[in-house]
Structures are given as C-alpha cells and as structure tokens.
C-alpha cells in the first residue's frame, strides 16, 4: 500500500507540488521560530550566575553638586553598610543586572588569540557578596589586588573556555592590541547572564574598580549602588536608606528599584517581540492549516468517484480514511525532507550562531508540529471521505 | 488482441442451451425494497424484488432509465443497503455483516464493470488492474503484478500496461476495467451498462469478452443494459419497470 501511495503521489506530482511547497515553507518558518524559541528556552534554563533576590538598586543623582563626589560616595557606602538590615553594598558601573545598558569590547588578547566580543563590568570587592556570584576558580577581588602590577580581572567560565581552552585561567595575563596594558585573571565565576532571563551566556570580564583607587575613579562618576538587604526587608528600610542617602550626600536624589522589579520590566520588554513573533507564527500556521484543510476538502470532492470505486473493490471506510491520511503523510514527509535539507544549512553555515543541538531540537520540534498540523487538517476530510456512500459516488460521475 | 479470450459468437438464448449455468443459487434477493426519502418526497426505487441468480448464469437486466436497475446492481454488489428484504450470497444473508466483512466479500467475490469505466486516471493500466488485489491480504507485490499481467493478457492489452487511461480508446478502457474485475478472480461480475459509452463495434467486442468469461471461466455475470440485442445474447433477461420486476 505504501508503494501504491508513493506511485499515486508521484503521478500526481504536479497537483501535489504546491501542497509540498506550502508544507516546505511552513516547515521552514516553524523551524526558524522554533530555533528562536528553543534558544531562548535553552538560555532561560542556564544558570544566571548571580541571585537578584533581596538586592536593591540605588541610582543616585548628585545633580549639580560637583564637590568631591568620591569622598561623599565612600562615606555613603560606609553609612549604608552600617545600616541594620543591610547585608552588603557594592558600587558598580551602569550596566547593572537587567538594565538597558551594556558595555562590551574585543580588545583582549592572550598570546596570539583575540577574544570575541566580551561583556565588560566594573566591580568592587563586595560585588560577590551582593550578587552571590559563584567563584569556581581562584578568588574574587580583595585587598591583595591593591598592590597588583597588572589590572586584576575576574572572568566567567565562558570567557575562560573560549580563551584558554582546557588550561587553568587563573594567573593568565591578557593584553590589548598594542600590548601597553595587561590584565591578570585572579578568579573565574560560573556565569553572569545579567541582561535578562533569556540572555545567552556570553563571555564576561570584571574589572576591579574601588572607590579608594583614585587613579581609576574620576570625580564625575555616576553613583550606582547595589544593596543586598536581609530577607523580609521592605518599605521601612527603603525609606530609611533613602533618608540616609539624602542626609549623607546633603540632597542627592536617589531612585530605588529592586532587581526583581528590573528583571520583571526587562522580561516584559524581551517578551514583547517574542510574543509578536509567536503570534505571527501562529497566524501563519492558522493560514496554512486553513489552506491545507481547503485543499484536502477539494481533493476529496474531486475524488468522490475514486473513493466509490475503491470501496467497490474492497476498501473499508476506515481503509479510505487511512489512505487519505497516508497520502497526506507522504506529501508532508516529502515537504519536510525538503525543509530539513534547507534547515541543515543553518548549523553548517552558522547562520544564527547557536549551538548545533539547538538547531537539531528546533528541527525535531518543527517536524513534530508540521506532522501534527497536517494530521489535524487531514483528519476531518479523511473522515468525510470515509463516510461517502460508494453507490452514490459511483453514480455521480 | 492475440491473447484475448476466445471470441464467442452470439447464440440464441434457449432454455435447453444453458451455457455454463448451474442450479446452485449464488445470489438471492427476497422482498427487496429500496426507498429514498427526503423531507418532502419518498421515492420507491425497488419494490419487493425477488430474484435468484444461479452460479455461472449470465443475466441481463433491462428497463427504462430510473426504473431501479442500477440501484438493484448496487444492492447485489453490497454497495448499498436495501430498506427492507433479504440478500443472500452463497446462501448466507449479508445484512448483518460489518463494513469490514462487506468489503471483504466485495473484494473476494465480486468484480465491477461500470459504464464510465471508473479507472483512476493517475495510475497506469497495470496499477489500475492491480487495485482490487491491493485490498486483499496475503497477495504480495510480485503476485499482484503477475495476476494483473495475466488479466490484461486475457483482454488483449498486455502491450498497454504502462499506458495511462487517457491514452486509451473507450473500448480499451472498458477492457482495462474488465481486466481489473478479472484480476481478483471473482465469482460474480456486475456490469452496469458496460457498452453504454461505446460504439457498436466496441460494444460487440466487450460483449463477446463478457460472454467468453461466462462460458470459459464459469463467471456469473449480471449486466444492466439498454441494448435489447445484447441483452438477448445472455441466458436470462429480466425486465424492470418503476422499481418492480415485470418479467
């Protein structure tokens, strides 16, 4: 029977061609959407590398006050750290977790190897306590780095793997293009996906920058503080900290958000295009489904006498239903095979730059979806075909 | 045409010239009624039809259009159910049979030949002839091919196996349809106006083929026809009028 189905479809190749093309294109679109969904899901499942819970972000605005900001900031950090309910305070660059700001560079070299685009962060000695980052090799910054001859840096595992392969990263010295600056790796953290929940685990590097370091800290620094508070802290502590900021800084403004709030806002921002893409995909699938349904319905009406003949020759009504489903299965398989050939080019050519398993998962997902879609679309018409009275359909011609 | 079944000259139908018929009933219809009902109209297509057809008999059914001939053939062929009455095939009533059992009987026992041939245009002649064997379990691909070739050989179309129906004349198409019926080696052939779409020469050719099948293979044939001359070549002529058997 399978050979018969293939013969029938081959002999009707002209009329089946458009159907196959429609399935191929639908598969391809589903594949692309699946790649994006799978990659986002894959990223979502990766460790963030830090814990944003109970961390508050204070964006402090000195306004027109230009008098020794560094000294004020040092005092502010000390005062906040001394406040009951505060576990740790870190002063950091503007690319805080879930912010819309990022800094990246490709300046780093190790021997002759150039680093790919790397996310860059400023961090002081307390960031590890505030964000609970997991150090997997070496250590985080501390007072031992005060006397370092190279700039101390902490990198994430992704950077270490990309740059040093299987070699131990701690102690390695990085340079720039001109070899006039050097950075020494003092520690490796597990990961740092600070952009959003769907952000990929990109290479990341942390530069040590402490308020005491007058060489690296200017007077116009925008103070951004991350404060880890004890669990259960709420509005009372928040007001207390804001009051303390105003008191210490003599009138600087402070805007407070929890990292969880920032995460939620960023999630909404990231989900909007994904939902839009999903809706476009869904709309397309509905259109394809209606198209397939219509074509199959039309086919069955065109083939009523053939159905009657097959019943007369010994086909059962279920056999007729199975035949139509089988034909659709064969047409879908041919369309999907064409789609898979196209889809295979993505990992081979590295089109989106994702890992091969993401493409393979997306291919599997798109294949399942397209077979499910065609099965659903073919089900009702095939039942209609099965219900056709042979005596009536044979007389109709 | 060289391998075609030996052509049989038309012989006058007489009671003492029963050709291959036996007295063993193969089809029995008792009080068959078929009523088509819509919301407003009730149409009686068959009215208490009683008919026995013996094994090896060649019966023709005649009557004006709309008198119920084709309905009768559909009921005998298990393609349609009567509103009331009993149908027996080989002495067994078939009303209570499931869809699967009826399909099995159609496939094993009955071959159909239609006025408009009902060939599948997208299949080659050989594939068309193989079709009934496709629904028969235990018949492999090789055997299907061999039986299809043999059937086409019988109707003189062994040189046209790879042609498509659109490449054949009307007479050739009907011979393919007969080969398709033969491939399943049925005991009964039901032919619904098999020469209706053919000119007289082609019609004669097909009629001779059916007669040969009846005489040489002993196949029971029930043929609906409008052609009085051809009907008289068969062993028995049954006339219908307004759903009732009149002779």
Interface residues (C-beta under 8 A of the other chain):
Chain A: X1 X3 X4 X7 X8 X11 X12 X305 X306 X308 X309 X310 X311 X312 X313 X314 X315 X316 X317 X318 X319 X389 X390 X391 X394 X395 X397
Chain B: X70 X71 X74 X77 X79 X80 X99 X100 X103 X104 X106 X107 X108 X112 X114 X116 X118 X120 X122 X123 X124 X127 X131 X132 X134 X135 X136 X141 X180 X184
